[in-house]
Amino acid sequence: MRRYLLTLFMALALLPAYAQTEQNLENKVNELLKENESLNHRIDVLEKQIDDVLWFNRLGDVAFIDKVFIYGPPSSNEKNPTAMGANNPLKFWTYVFIPRNIDPLKKYPLIVLPHGGVHADFTTYHTHIVREMIAQGYVVVAPEYRGSTGYGEDFWRNIDYGGMENEDVFASRNYMVENYDFIDGSRVGIVGWSHGGMIALHNIFDHPDSYACAFAGVPVSDMIMRYGYATDSYRKLYDADYHIGKTPREDINEYRRRSPAWQAHKLKTPLLIHTNTNDDDVYVIEVESLIKSLKAEGKKFEYEIFQDMPGGHSFDRIDTKAARQIRVKIYKFLAQYLNPPKPIKSVEDINRAAYLPIR
């Protein structure tokens, strides 16, 4: 019995030390995770700088390329709103692509091209898209709105999905109209896929008089539905303390406000929507929710639901002939309202845009 009590006493004596060791280990793991996260942001900055060089390599023959520093609304997640400068506008970069053969005494249409992805950025993945637009005589602006990667952790944490990011994109539109005399402010379109499609929808809903038309490809449309079918890791991108900070169950109206399907009554702008039944990112049912909402509101718009098109989420952005044929449809829709100098009318036109210098 004494031996048992001695063993028990020794075990109890060691418990605080064990608990302290376990706590130290947990603290060390958290420190390493934080260091790894910071390293990832530094790698993103490096990747962005490399990709910026590639832009000049891949489009320099057809476009004047610039990257300008502008601003949108103040941060929506400021932790200390009374601090000096806390309410200052949030600054961000935006790409500008201008056809090399423009006549500065004439007026040209503008396409606003927000990138997709959650915490993504505008990369040379879009090279062929921009070349095709440039070949038609469009000027293109592609904003790196708040939350984009490649600009450090602070900017990354300013993400406001379905919120102030839309106003960053609108600010890029206004910057172009205000600062380039050859931009025709009445011939501005907005084009986006996925998250970019969602931003396009919000822009025309909130600023209908500022856009002549819009294309939304596989657009994120209903954040409540999306939250339901998404993975846990994806959900955490939204209810993180530096972002929305709540789940739909905790604040369903906030998620409704950020969802285009619940803002369909605002549509006034000519709109084309594309979706694909085998999309494994933005499920077709989500875009169908948007389509049904627009119909229920009696809105006039165009849409096409593609059946199991190869490429899934990227079905009309890849380099296949079928994808190019679909992009011809998109460009024909845009041309009705933007009247570009040299509209693309065939796959052959797209092929020429990819490989030949513009004249």
Secondary structure, DSSP 8 states (H G I E B T S, - for coil): -HHHHHHHHHHHHHHHHHHHHHHHHHHHHHHHHHHHHHHHHHHHHHHHHHHHHHHHHHHTTTEEEEEEEEEEEE-SS-S-TTSTTTTSEEEEEEEEEEETT--TTS-EEEEE----STT----GGGHHHHHHHHHTT-EEEEE--TT-SSS-HHHHTT--TTTTHHHHHHHHHHHHHHH-TTEEEEEEEEEEETHHHHHHHHHHHH-GGG-SEEEEES----HHHHHHHS-HHHHHHHHSTTTT-S-TTT-HHHHHHT-GGG-GGG--S-EEEEEETT-SSS-HHHHHHHHHHHHHTT---EEEEESS-TTGGGTTTSSSHHHHHHHHHHHHHHHHHH--SS---SHHHHHHHHHS---
